[in-house]
Amino acid sequence: MSEDRRLDVLRAIVEDYVATREPVGSRALVERHSLGVSPATIRNDMAALEESGYIVQPHTSAGRVPTDKGYRLFVDRLATVKPLSAPERRAIETFMEDAVDLDDVVDRSVRLIAQLTHQVAVVQYPSLRRTALRHVELVPVGAQHLLVVIITDHGRVEQRTLELATPLDLEVVARLRTRLNVAAAGRRLAELGTALRDLADDFPPAEGALVHAVVGVVEDTLARESEERVVLAGTANLVRGGGPEFARHVSPVLEALEEQVVLLRLLTEMAEDEATVSVRIGRETQHEGLVETSFVTTGYGGDEGGAGTAVARIGSVGPLRMDYPGTIATVRAVARYLSRILAG
């Protein structure tokens, strides 16, 4: 029972510190929480939690604040994810349902998470390597110019223009368009190599130059590293809502967030976590500029972001002193709506 009570004390300390931004003392715990024990017992429990590294006394304050280890235990064992209210769910659905294309969906998602969490929102664009091909369109735009449009099953659109040495034969273009989509539509983009290269065998040598040119531009588009993109919103929330104790950490956090490679590394690593919603706390981010932050992400796309099926990740970055249950619920809810829209 003593261990359970100490976990209750830790939960109360985390919740109070998040709510008040002030170190939490034993008297405040007695007044705000029905822990069923005396103040002396609570002080003993706090001493045990401090000795175990879950809380710490900042400076000369009489109160205690959670450590990274304390937040981790809170997230793993103590936090109860609070469901969104019906009005919150309707607001998300209404805001998302009017999106017109993938760019608009991503923009709305990142702004929505920033507004709901009052933190920094992060949305990773669907990777071309993790999505399937829906359609390839070939559009003649001149006697010797061909527009190649690649559309994925999640609405991502990439366009390239080919300049050819000889005039286009519209019948050959139409036949190539048909054969290309029969061979490639519905396949994962990472698996298209053989199917695309075999296309040349279906055309006479005189038409081979066009086939090889189109296949080459499709393969080149899919291989580009620039496909990996992250969109941010709400960076000003760190300044407005982080509190005085976080103010001195804002600059290194913003510098870290500006480095797309840092965010992409974190998102890739978090995609390997078994949990549906992944949380990295403080030094778990393995980046010096983010040691005073926590990162909450989940996958989207596929089976509504289910394990192993997500095409990208969405999340929120905020101070260690964040509302973990609320942030997890918001990120998870927006990811579900995003997945449904892309699947529709």
Helices and strands as residue ranges (DSSP letters): H 2-20, H 26-32, H 39-51, E 55-56, E 65-66, H 68-73, I 74-78, H 86-97, H 102-117, E 120-124, G 128-130, E 133-142, E 145-152, E 157-163, H 170-184, G 189-191, H 193-197, G 198-202, G 205-207, H 208-223, G 225-227, E 230-233, H 236-241, H 244-247, H 250-258, H 260-271, E 277-281, G 282-285, G 288-290, E 293-300, E 312-319, H 324-343
